[in-house]
Amino acid sequence: MTSLIKMFVLIILLSSSALISLTDDNNYLDININYLSTGYFDNKKVVDDLIRNKELSDLINLNEFQKVEKELEKIKSIKSIDVYRNNYLQLDIDIKDREPIAFIRELNSYMDSSGVIFKKYNSSIDSIPEIKGIITDGEEFKILKVIAALENDDFFENKLKSITLKGDDIYLNIKGFDFDIRFGNEFQLKNKLNMLKGFYIYQFNNSSNKKYKQVDLVYNNRLIAIKN
């Protein structure tokens, strides 16, 4: 009788261990992808597909999370990614996308506020300005300064339509302005914007004034308006 009881207890213990092991294994396979971005791109599905491939799946099973992160960071539209196991041994992946501030037509790519350029795929963002022309090495930072100056100005915020690169000069196209703006370089930004703002307000309040095809801001402390 005693032997029978011992055997019964042993069976219960073995069954419990198997159940616990099965539960842990299920948790171990659970994957939570936490999307921390505003949704410019759909990298959640891309990451989910990649981590189920054998190469990354094997790395995950070995807890080689840094190697997994390095592989996933090859997706240029991802700004940061963190792979780890939570307290329940479930796999957590935190994704933060880059936020594009301009579309580069020549490269069919986006640029973010750090100057990182990454390819445009299926998504299209109409609310950001377009950059036309060829960007040479280091020129993206000059463009970033101009875009930042416009976005930080209450009058020009969200009004930039496009930037065109012609030689050493930057040309702007701004919503509500019916003329081209030869902006020149990225220096004296505040002064240039103040002159442009004053000219626009003057034109707006004097509708009988002549129309202009271009405004030049390349001369020191001067605005030159070219008539049609």
C-alpha positions as CSV (number, residue, x, y, z in Angstrom):
1,M,0.0,0.0,0.0
2,T,2.8,2.3,0.9
3,S,4.6,1.6,-2.4
4,L,1.4,2.4,-4.3
5,I,1.0,5.7,-2.5
6,K,4.7,6.6,-3.3
7,M,4.1,5.7,-7.0
8,F,1.0,7.8,-7.1
9,V,2.8,10.8,-5.6
10,L,5.7,10.3,-8.1
11,I,3.3,10.3,-11.0
12,I,1.7,13.6,-9.8
13,L,5.1,15.2,-9.4
14,L,6.3,14.2,-12.8
15,S,3.0,15.4,-14.4
16,S,3.3,18.8,-12.6
17,S,6.9,19.1,-13.8
18,A,6.0,18.4,-17.4
19,L,3.1,20.9,-17.2
20,I,5.4,23.6,-15.8
21,S,8.0,22.9,-18.4
22,L,5.4,23.1,-21.2
23,T,4.2,26.4,-19.8
24,D,7.7,27.8,-19.7
25,D,8.4,26.6,-23.2
26,N,5.3,28.4,-24.5
27,N,6.3,31.6,-22.7
28,Y,9.8,31.2,-24.2
29,L,8.3,31.2,-27.6
30,D,6.0,34.2,-27.0
31,I,7.1,37.3,-28.8
32,N,5.9,40.9,-28.0
33,I,6.8,43.6,-30.5
34,N,6.3,47.0,-28.9
35,Y,6.0,49.8,-31.5
36,L,7.2,53.1,-29.9
37,S,6.8,55.2,-33.1
38,T,4.2,57.5,-34.6
39,G,3.7,55.0,-37.5
40,Y,5.4,56.4,-40.6
41,F,6.5,52.9,-41.5
42,D,5.3,49.4,-40.9
43,N,8.4,47.8,-39.5
44,K,6.6,45.8,-37.0
45,K,5.6,43.2,-39.6
46,V,9.0,43.3,-41.2
47,V,10.7,42.6,-37.9
48,D,8.2,39.9,-37.0
49,D,8.9,38.1,-40.3
50,L,12.7,38.4,-39.9
51,I,12.9,37.0,-36.4
52,R,11.0,33.9,-37.4
53,N,13.7,33.1,-40.0
54,K,16.1,30.3,-38.9
55,E,19.2,32.4,-38.6
56,L,17.7,34.9,-36.2
57,S,15.5,32.3,-34.5
58,D,18.7,30.3,-33.6
59,L,20.3,33.5,-32.2
60,I,17.2,34.2,-30.1
61,N,17.3,30.6,-28.7
62,L,20.9,31.2,-27.7
63,N,20.0,34.5,-26.1
64,E,22.4,36.3,-28.5
65,F,20.2,39.4,-28.4
66,Q,22.9,41.9,-29.3
67,K,23.6,40.0,-32.6
68,V,19.8,40.0,-33.3
69,E,19.7,43.8,-32.7
70,K,22.7,44.3,-35.0
71,E,20.9,42.4,-37.8
72,L,17.6,44.2,-37.3
73,E,19.4,47.6,-37.3
74,K,20.3,47.0,-41.0
75,I,16.7,48.2,-41.6
76,K,17.7,51.9,-42.0
77,S,14.3,53.2,-41.2
78,I,14.6,51.9,-37.7
79,K,16.3,54.3,-35.3
80,S,16.7,52.0,-32.3
81,I,15.7,48.5,-31.4
82,D,16.0,46.6,-28.1
83,V,15.6,42.8,-27.8
84,Y,15.3,41.2,-24.4
85,R,13.3,38.7,-22.3
86,N,10.8,40.0,-19.7
87,N,10.1,38.6,-16.3
88,Y,7.9,35.9,-17.8
89,L,10.7,34.8,-20.2
90,Q,8.7,36.1,-23.1
91,L,10.7,37.8,-25.9
92,D,10.1,41.6,-26.0
93,I,11.3,43.7,-28.9
94,D,11.0,47.5,-28.6
95,I,11.1,49.3,-32.0
96,K,11.5,53.0,-32.6
97,D,11.4,54.3,-36.2
98,R,13.2,57.2,-37.7
99,E,11.0,60.2,-38.3
100,P,11.5,61.6,-41.8
101,I,11.7,65.4,-42.2
102,A,12.2,65.5,-46.0
103,F,11.9,63.4,-49.1
104,I,14.9,63.4,-51.5
105,R,13.5,63.0,-55.0
106,E,16.8,62.1,-56.7
107,L,17.5,59.2,-54.3
108,N,13.8,58.2,-53.8
109,S,14.7,58.3,-50.1
110,Y,13.8,60.0,-46.8
111,M,16.1,62.0,-44.5
112,D,15.6,62.3,-40.7
113,S,16.7,65.1,-38.3
114,S,20.1,63.4,-37.8
115,G,20.9,63.6,-41.5
116,V,20.5,59.8,-42.0
117,I,19.2,58.9,-45.5
118,F,17.1,55.8,-46.0
119,K,15.2,54.4,-48.9
120,K,11.5,55.0,-49.5
121,Y,9.5,51.8,-50.0
122,N,5.8,51.6,-50.2
123,S,4.8,54.4,-47.9
124,S,4.4,58.0,-49.0
125,I,4.4,61.0,-46.7
126,D,2.8,64.1,-48.3
127,S,3.2,66.3,-45.3
128,I,7.0,66.7,-45.5
129,P,9.0,69.0,-47.8
130,E,10.8,67.7,-50.9
131,I,14.5,68.1,-51.7
132,K,15.3,68.4,-55.4
133,G,18.8,68.1,-56.8
134,I,21.9,66.1,-55.9
135,I,23.1,66.2,-52.3
136,T,26.9,66.0,-52.0
137,D,28.7,64.7,-49.0
138,G,28.1,66.9,-45.9
139,E,25.5,69.0,-47.7
140,E,22.7,67.3,-45.8
141,F,23.7,69.1,-42.6
142,K,23.4,72.5,-44.4
143,I,19.9,71.5,-45.5
144,L,19.0,70.4,-42.0
145,K,20.0,73.8,-40.6
146,V,17.7,75.6,-43.0
147,I,14.7,73.2,-42.4
148,A,15.2,73.5,-38.6
149,A,15.3,77.3,-38.8
150,L,12.0,77.4,-40.8
151,E,10.3,74.9,-38.5
152,N,11.3,76.7,-35.4
153,D,9.9,80.0,-36.7
154,D,6.2,80.5,-35.8
155,F,5.6,82.3,-39.1
156,F,7.2,79.6,-41.4
157,E,6.4,76.5,-39.4
158,N,4.9,73.7,-41.7
159,K,5.1,76.1,-44.7
160,L,8.1,74.7,-46.5
161,K,7.1,72.9,-49.7
162,S,10.5,72.1,-51.3
163,I,14.2,72.8,-51.3
164,T,16.0,72.9,-54.6
165,L,19.8,72.7,-54.9
166,K,21.4,74.6,-57.7
167,G,25.2,74.8,-57.5
168,D,26.1,76.3,-54.1
169,D,22.7,77.9,-53.7
170,I,19.6,76.7,-51.9
171,Y,16.3,77.7,-53.4
172,L,13.1,77.5,-51.3
173,N,9.5,77.1,-52.2
174,I,7.2,78.1,-49.4
175,K,3.4,77.8,-49.2
176,G,1.6,81.1,-49.8
177,F,4.6,82.6,-51.6
178,D,4.1,83.0,-55.3
179,F,7.7,83.6,-56.1
180,D,11.0,81.6,-55.9
181,I,13.3,82.3,-53.0
182,R,17.1,82.2,-53.7
183,F,18.2,81.6,-50.1
184,G,21.9,81.1,-50.7
185,N,23.7,79.2,-47.9
186,E,22.9,78.2,-44.3
187,F,24.4,81.3,-42.7
188,Q,22.5,84.3,-41.2
189,L,19.4,82.3,-41.1
190,K,17.4,84.5,-38.7
191,N,18.3,87.7,-40.6
192,K,17.2,86.1,-43.9
193,L,13.9,84.9,-42.5
194,N,13.1,88.2,-41.0
195,M,13.7,90.0,-44.3
196,L,11.6,87.4,-46.1
197,K,8.8,87.7,-43.6
198,G,8.8,91.5,-43.8
199,F,8.7,91.4,-47.6
200,Y,5.8,88.9,-47.6
201,I,3.7,90.9,-45.1
202,Y,4.3,94.1,-47.2
203,Q,3.2,92.3,-50.4
204,F,0.2,90.8,-48.6
205,N,-1.0,94.2,-47.3
206,N,-0.4,96.0,-50.7
207,S,-2.2,93.8,-53.2
208,S,-1.8,96.4,-55.9
209,N,2.0,96.0,-55.8
210,K,3.7,94.4,-58.8
211,K,4.3,90.7,-58.8
212,Y,7.8,89.2,-58.5
213,K,9.2,86.0,-59.9
214,Q,12.1,85.7,-57.5
215,V,13.5,87.1,-54.2
216,D,17.3,86.9,-53.6
217,L,18.7,86.7,-50.1
218,V,22.3,86.0,-51.0
219,Y,23.5,89.6,-50.4
220,N,24.5,90.8,-47.0
221,N,21.5,92.3,-45.1
222,R,19.7,92.9,-48.4
223,L,16.7,91.5,-50.1
224,I,16.6,91.8,-53.9
225,A,13.2,91.3,-55.5
226,I,13.1,90.5,-59.2
227,K,10.0,91.5,-61.1
228,N,8.1,89.3,-63.6
